[in-house]
Amino acid sequence: MWREMAPDAQVDVTIDGYRVVTYSFGKGKETLFCLNGGPGLPCDYLREAHSCLIDDGFRVVTFDQLGTGKSDRPTDQKLWDITRYVAEVETIRQKLDLGQVHLLGHSWGGWLAIEYALTHPGALRTLILEDTVADMPHLVSELNRLRAALGAETVAMMQRHEAEGTINHSAYQAAITILNYRHVCRLDEWPAPVKRSLDDWNMGPYVTMQGPNEFLYTGNLKDWNRVPELHRITVPVLITTGQHDELTPACALRMKQHLPNAELHCFPNSSHMPFYEEPEAYYPVLRGFLKRHRGA
């Protein structure tokens, strides 16, 4: 189960003149290196959900990506680029002397983890892809299917506001709220670390890379697709998803079908955050995978 704890070390890493803040828990010989979602979110929600893996003998490392949390927040839109974020991850791995890592990416962090795995394959022991995708056009088709469940009139209303640039309208925002509670987190009360991350969201990276909300992709990643290259990732891969996930089980299956050494687990009572929505099912799967592949 998740719990809040103070990091054993908080280290600032300078990358291209900017300060990026990292957090380390435990002193295990193997490292679980966590890349959180967003883009633009502080790492609180993922950090608090996975620092407990120190109980299994791992060192757990997370960081506030540039533009988020305690890290520097420049406003240059050219910085919000997945290739630059891959370099950021590698710089942190080297500066903290992490060696080969078990790389865990959630949501946008999963896109980043896939890109990183293709760029730095020798840095990985395993890859854990949580509630994520490798094919953005396929995801968009899935999101349109989820939106359609709201009904034809609501979808037409949403499309009109998107076309006219009036997505702040209360009716449009109400539809997004329903979708968030169906497909982002289905808990009546969202956990404190999730609220803390969402309350400190930097929309600059998010809008530039993804779009204005979770169900409309207009950013520079809208055409991103690494399915043709997934066969190059040969380390053991764990894929997790929720039955009601915004990044749907169909997206998870698409990854599994193209990865040579992957297993897939779908949690039936979860959406986008099984570690909070269904912890009694989630943690045994994660711990079991890591236990089987220690020293991989």
Secondary structure per residue as TSV (DSSP state, phi and psi in degrees):
chain	resnum	aa	ss	phi	psi
A	1	M	-	360.0	149.7
A	2	W	-	-72.5	151.3
A	3	R	-	-155.1	149.7
A	4	E	-	-84.9	133.4
A	5	M	-	-148.1	154.2
A	6	A	-	-77.3	140.7
A	7	P	-	-66.6	150.6
A	8	D	S	-73.3	-25.9
A	9	A	E	-149.2	138.5
A	10	Q	E	-123.3	113.6
A	11	V	E	-120.9	131.0
A	12	D	E	-87.3	131.9
A	13	V	E	-117.5	129.4
A	14	T	E	-91.1	124.5
A	15	I	E	-130.0	114.2
A	16	D	T	53.3	37.3
A	17	G	T	86.5	-1.9
A	18	Y	E	-109.0	150.5
A	19	R	E	-92.9	126.2
A	20	V	E	-119.4	127.7
A	21	V	E	-96.7	128.0
A	22	T	E	-114.1	155.2
A	23	Y	E	-131.2	130.2
A	24	S	E	-123.5	137.9
A	25	F	E	-125.3	134.3
A	26	G	-	75.7	173.5
A	27	K	-	-134.2	31.3
A	28	G	-	-63.1	159.0
A	29	K	S	-73.8	-24.5
A	30	E	E	-112.8	146.8
A	31	T	E	-112.5	132.0
A	32	L	E	-97.4	111.8
A	33	F	E	-105.2	115.2
A	34	C	E	-105.9	129.8
A	35	L	E	-113.2	115.7
A	36	N	-	-84.9	168.7
A	37	G	-	-81.4	-172.4
A	38	G	T	144.9	-115.3
A	39	P	T	-65.4	160.3
A	40	G	T	99.8	-1.4
A	41	L	-	-93.6	140.8
A	42	P	-	-62.9	161.4
A	43	C	S	-83.5	2.4
A	44	D	H	-48.5	-49.4
A	45	Y	H	-64.6	-36.7
A	46	L	H	-82.8	-35.3
A	47	R	H	-60.8	-47.3
A	48	E	H	-69.0	-27.5
A	49	A	H	-81.2	-16.1
A	50	H	H	-125.5	-8.3
A	51	S	G	-62.9	-21.3
A	52	C	G	-64.4	-13.1
A	53	L	G	-68.8	-6.6
A	54	I	G	-63.1	-25.1
A	55	D	G	-63.6	-21.2
A	56	D	G	-96.8	8.8
A	57	G	T	89.2	14.0
A	58	F	E	-97.1	150.5
A	59	R	E	-86.2	129.2
A	60	V	E	-111.0	124.5
A	61	V	E	-124.0	131.2
A	62	T	E	-134.0	171.3
A	63	F	E	-156.9	153.8
A	64	D	-	-82.5	109.8
A	65	Q	-	-57.3	151.5
A	66	L	T	-50.1	131.6
A	67	G	T	96.4	-0.9
A	68	T	S	-133.1	160.5
A	69	G	T	53.1	-131.3
A	70	K	T	-85.8	-6.3
A	71	S	S	-74.0	165.6
A	72	D	-	-61.2	151.6
A	73	R	-	-126.1	71.6
A	74	P	-	-67.5	166.2
A	75	T	-	-114.5	5.2
A	76	D	-	-72.1	112.8
A	77	Q	G	-63.2	-21.8
A	78	K	G	-66.2	-17.2
A	79	L	G	-76.0	-20.6
A	80	W	-	-87.9	78.7
A	81	D	-	-143.4	134.8
A	82	I	H	-64.2	-32.9
A	83	T	H	-65.4	-40.2
A	84	R	H	-65.8	-38.3
A	85	Y	H	-67.3	-33.1
A	86	V	H	-60.8	-44.1
A	87	A	H	-63.1	-36.0
A	88	E	H	-61.9	-46.5
A	89	V	H	-59.3	-45.5
A	90	E	H	-66.5	-38.5
A	91	T	H	-61.3	-44.3
A	92	I	H	-64.3	-43.4
A	93	R	H	-57.4	-42.7
A	94	Q	H	-73.0	-44.6
A	95	K	H	-62.9	-35.6
A	96	L	T	-89.9	1.7
A	97	D	T	53.9	53.2
A	98	L	-	-83.2	-18.0
A	99	G	-	66.0	-153.7
A	100	Q	S	-71.0	138.6
A	101	V	E	-124.4	157.5
A	102	H	E	-87.8	108.3
A	103	L	E	-95.7	119.8
A	104	L	E	-113.1	122.0
A	105	G	E	-123.2	129.5
A	106	H	E	-111.8	129.0
A	107	S	T	58.8	-122.6
A	108	W	H	-54.9	-34.6
A	109	G	H	-61.6	-26.5
A	110	G	H	-71.8	-39.2
A	111	W	H	-60.4	-44.5
A	112	L	H	-63.4	-40.5
A	113	A	H	-64.7	-40.4
A	114	I	H	-62.9	-46.6
A	115	E	H	-62.2	-40.3
A	116	Y	H	-65.2	-44.6
A	117	A	H	-61.1	-35.1
A	118	L	H	-74.6	-26.3
A	119	T	H	-89.9	-36.1
A	120	H	-	-130.3	62.9
A	121	P	G	-60.9	-30.6
A	122	G	G	-72.6	-7.8
A	123	A	G	-87.1	-5.8
A	124	L	E	-107.3	140.9
A	125	R	E	-91.8	-49.4
A	126	T	E	-143.0	169.7
A	127	L	E	-131.7	129.7
A	128	I	E	-119.6	114.0
A	129	L	E	-108.6	106.6
A	130	E	E	-108.5	121.0
A	131	D	S	51.2	55.0
A	132	T	-	-142.4	-176.7
A	133	V	-	-144.4	165.4
A	134	A	S	-120.7	0.7
A	135	D	B	-140.4	100.1
A	136	M	H	-68.5	-41.1
A	137	P	H	-59.5	-37.8
A	138	H	H	-64.3	-42.0
A	139	L	H	-58.7	-44.3
A	140	V	H	-58.9	-39.3
A	141	S	H	-65.3	-36.0
A	142	E	H	-69.1	-40.4
A	143	L	H	-63.3	-37.9
A	144	N	H	-63.8	-34.7
A	145	R	H	-65.7	-42.1
A	146	L	H	-65.7	-40.9
A	147	R	H	-62.7	-37.1
A	148	A	H	-62.3	-25.9
A	149	A	T	-65.7	-14.4
A	150	L	T	-75.9	-15.3
A	151	G	-	107.4	151.9
A	152	A	H	-60.9	-40.5
A	153	E	H	-66.2	-40.7
A	154	T	H	-67.6	-41.5
A	155	V	H	-61.6	-42.5
A	156	A	H	-61.8	-41.5
A	157	M	H	-60.7	-45.3
A	158	M	H	-62.4	-43.7
A	159	Q	H	-64.0	-37.2
A	160	R	H	-63.8	-46.3
A	161	H	H	-66.3	-35.8
A	162	E	H	-66.0	-41.4
A	163	A	H	-66.4	-37.0
A	164	E	H	-89.4	-4.9
A	165	G	T	72.9	29.7
A	166	T	-	-117.3	43.5
A	167	I	T	-72.1	-6.0
A	168	N	T	-81.5	-3.6
A	169	H	S	-58.3	142.9
A	170	S	H	-60.7	-35.8
A	171	A	H	-67.0	-42.4
A	172	Y	H	-63.9	-46.4
A	173	Q	H	-63.8	-33.0
A	174	A	H	-64.2	-40.7
A	175	A	H	-63.8	-41.7
A	176	I	H	-64.2	-38.9
A	177	T	H	-61.3	-43.6
A	178	I	H	-59.9	-45.8
A	179	L	H	-62.6	-39.4
A	180	N	H	-61.7	-42.8
A	181	Y	H	-74.4	-20.9
A	182	R	H	-83.0	-38.3
A	183	H	H	-126.8	-4.1
A	184	V	T	-107.5	-51.3
A	185	C	-	-153.1	120.4
A	186	R	-	-92.8	6.3
A	187	L	-	-75.6	143.1
A	188	D	S	-62.0	-39.4
A	189	E	S	-117.4	116.4
A	190	W	-	-74.4	137.6
A	191	P	-	-59.2	151.3
A	192	A	H	-55.4	-42.9
A	193	P	H	-63.6	-32.7
A	194	V	H	-67.0	-46.6
A	195	K	H	-60.1	-40.7
A	196	R	H	-63.4	-43.5
A	197	S	H	-64.9	-45.8
A	198	L	H	-64.9	-35.8
A	199	D	H	-68.8	-18.7
A	200	D	T	-114.1	27.0
A	201	W	-	-69.2	127.9
A	202	N	-	-93.3	108.6
A	203	M	H	-75.3	-11.3
A	204	G	H	-59.1	-60.4
A	205	P	H	-61.1	-37.5
A	206	Y	H	-63.4	-51.4
A	207	V	H	-67.1	-39.8
A	208	T	H	-64.4	-39.6
A	209	M	H	-96.7	-36.4
A	210	Q	T	-112.1	-66.8
A	211	G	-	159.5	-171.0
A	212	P	S	-79.4	-16.7
A	213	N	B	-158.2	178.9
A	214	E	T	-70.8	-10.9
A	215	F	T	-121.3	16.8
A	216	L	B	-144.5	109.9
A	217	Y	-	-102.5	112.8
A	218	T	-	-130.9	-1.3
A	219	G	S	-83.9	-170.7
A	220	N	T	-74.5	-1.9
A	221	L	T	-103.9	6.1
A	222	K	T	-63.8	-22.9
A	223	D	T	-108.1	7.1
A	224	W	-	-64.1	132.1
A	225	N	B	-154.2	116.3
A	226	R	-	-114.4	12.5
A	227	V	G	-55.1	-43.5
A	228	P	G	-61.6	-20.8
A	229	E	G	-101.0	-5.2
A	230	L	G	-60.5	-27.6
A	231	H	G	-61.5	-17.9
A	232	R	G	-78.3	-13.0
A	233	I	-	-89.9	104.8
A	234	T	-	-105.7	-6.7
A	235	V	S	-70.5	160.8
A	236	P	-	-59.6	136.5
A	237	V	E	-125.6	132.8
A	238	L	E	-107.5	125.7
A	239	I	E	-112.1	128.5
A	240	T	E	-124.8	150.4
A	241	T	E	-156.2	164.6
A	242	G	E	-105.9	149.1
A	243	Q	T	-57.3	-32.3
A	244	H	T	-104.1	16.7
A	245	D	-	-62.7	140.4
A	246	E	S	-62.2	-36.5
A	247	L	S	-93.6	89.9
A	248	T	-	-70.1	163.8
A	249	P	H	-55.0	-31.4
A	250	A	H	-62.2	-37.1
A	251	C	H	-66.5	-40.6
A	252	A	H	-63.5	-43.5
A	253	L	H	-62.4	-38.9
A	254	R	H	-59.3	-39.1
A	255	M	H	-66.1	-48.3
A	256	K	H	-58.1	-39.1
A	257	Q	T	-65.7	-17.3
A	258	H	T	-114.2	-1.4
A	259	L	-	-99.9	131.0
A	260	P	T	-74.0	-16.7
A	261	N	T	-141.8	59.9
A	262	A	E	-124.7	149.4
A	263	E	E	-124.7	150.0
A	264	L	E	-126.6	132.9
A	265	H	E	-128.1	127.1
A	266	C	E	-113.2	125.0
A	267	F	E	-94.7	118.5
A	268	P	T	-70.5	-20.3
A	269	N	T	-111.0	20.9
A	270	S	-	-121.5	160.7
A	271	S	S	-112.3	-105.5
A	272	H	S	-94.7	-6.3
A	273	M	-	-137.6	68.4
A	274	P	H	-57.6	-27.1
A	275	F	H	-66.5	-21.2
A	276	Y	H	-103.9	-35.3
A	277	E	H	-80.1	-32.8
A	278	E	S	-143.9	55.2
A	279	P	H	-61.7	-32.0
A	280	E	H	-65.9	-22.5
A	281	A	H	-96.6	-35.3
A	282	Y	H	-68.6	-51.1
A	283	Y	H	-64.8	-39.3
A	284	P	H	-60.0	-35.6
A	285	V	H	-66.0	-48.4
A	286	L	H	-63.9	-47.2
A	287	R	H	-64.9	-38.8
A	288	G	H	-62.6	-43.4
A	289	F	H	-62.2	-48.6
A	290	L	H	-63.9	-38.5
A	291	K	H	-63.2	-40.9
A	292	R	H	-67.9	-24.7
A	293	H	T	-117.7	21.0
A	294	R	T	-62.6	132.9
A	295	G	T	76.0	10.6
A	296	A	-	-64.3	360.0
